Amino acid sequence: MTVLFVMIVEVLIFVPSVARFRQDYLQNKLDLAQLAALATLGTPEGAVSQDLEVELLETAGVRSVILRRDGVRELVLAGNMPLEVIDHFDISTARPLELITDAMRVFLSSEDRVIHVSGVTRSGSEGGVEIDVDEQDLRAAMLDYGTRVFQVSLLISLATATLLFFVVRRLMVRPIKRVVNHMLAYRDSPEDTTRIISPSSSTLEFREAESALHDLEVRLTASLRQKERLAALGSAVAKISHDLRNILSTAQILTDGIDASQDPRVRRTAPKLVNSLDRAVALCERTLTFGKAEEPEPVLERVPLAPLVGEVVDNERQSSAGNSISIVSEVPDDLHLYVDPEQLFRVLSNLVRNAVQAIQGTGEGGTVTVTGHRSDGMAFIRVCDTGPGLPPKAREHLFKPFEGGARQGGTGLGLVIAAEIIRGHGGELQLEVSDTDGTIFAITLPAVEAARAAG
């Protein structure tokens, strides 16, 4: 490409250059012709022999010489006069465009013409000189000049292309090849941190590309490692769920005898214990059945919200017995939802339990309140607590697994699962308020009519 571009530029330069060469060639012929003519002027008329005249004309490279002095034209040398002169040129008055046109005409013409050239010599003598010249000699000289220009241009372009090749190879090809080799090595083992590229290029653009690739590989490696840990965790959870299901199934069988007890306290708590065991067994079975992080599709049914919230509140009250924490339900009895009761129970239990644990962390008492109301075809459930609020890190990564834990030892999975369940119901779980006065989580769900219409 470099050779091609140099030759294209050379063609643009060659045209005016060869026109200048033609002008210089003809000017040189005029100067030599003048010197040959002046050599004969001091001799008596007829003293110049014909052989000397022919020799002078051959030395000057012309056919005839005419001197113009004091307005008079004088034929000084006339050897083998041409029968016919094809064209006339005055190089002293020719314009650049005319010189270029005349030069191109010499190349395009293949005839052996004789041209008549006039002009002023460079010796400074007064008057002018006119000569007859064979155009064939002029064409041969121009072709020789063009050949030499082409050879020099080709040599320069080849040298330039060679130097450019090594420069481009060093400054561009080698850095690109280095990046490609790192990409191929990283592709074969993305978990190996030693294969992550280290930016080292001295060229700004390539260094930016290497830095971007470095950041991408670092993030991808971290993501792959997290995926591996999650896969290992999922495998462990499946094994634990399998064993836990067997244990709970045994406990579920043992609870059958509790129903026969006449103790009022046992009879009051037995249904809740049985329901809790049923939920635990069902959860283990779903974990084993689906074997993935996604929640199963909810089985929707019309559910009164107040009893469901009441069961959550009763369970958490018993779990937090002995603490000065009040758990209150302020859900109206006429509020019904079209939801999966088991999944909503898990969400509310998680939110209430988190609120209780947040208050327990202060070592003081507090209140957890679950409210519900309906507006514009939507149902709104809020879990409010008087705890210390979520720390900044927990708020920043609230719904990210293993990053949004609000307490020491927490995994942050509870809120992630809860948000996924609510989204599966066509709703939204969001943090409404969290400051030193407490925290409020808000659940938005379609009311019964809206949920049925959407279904």
Disulfide bonds with the S-S distance in Angstrom:
none
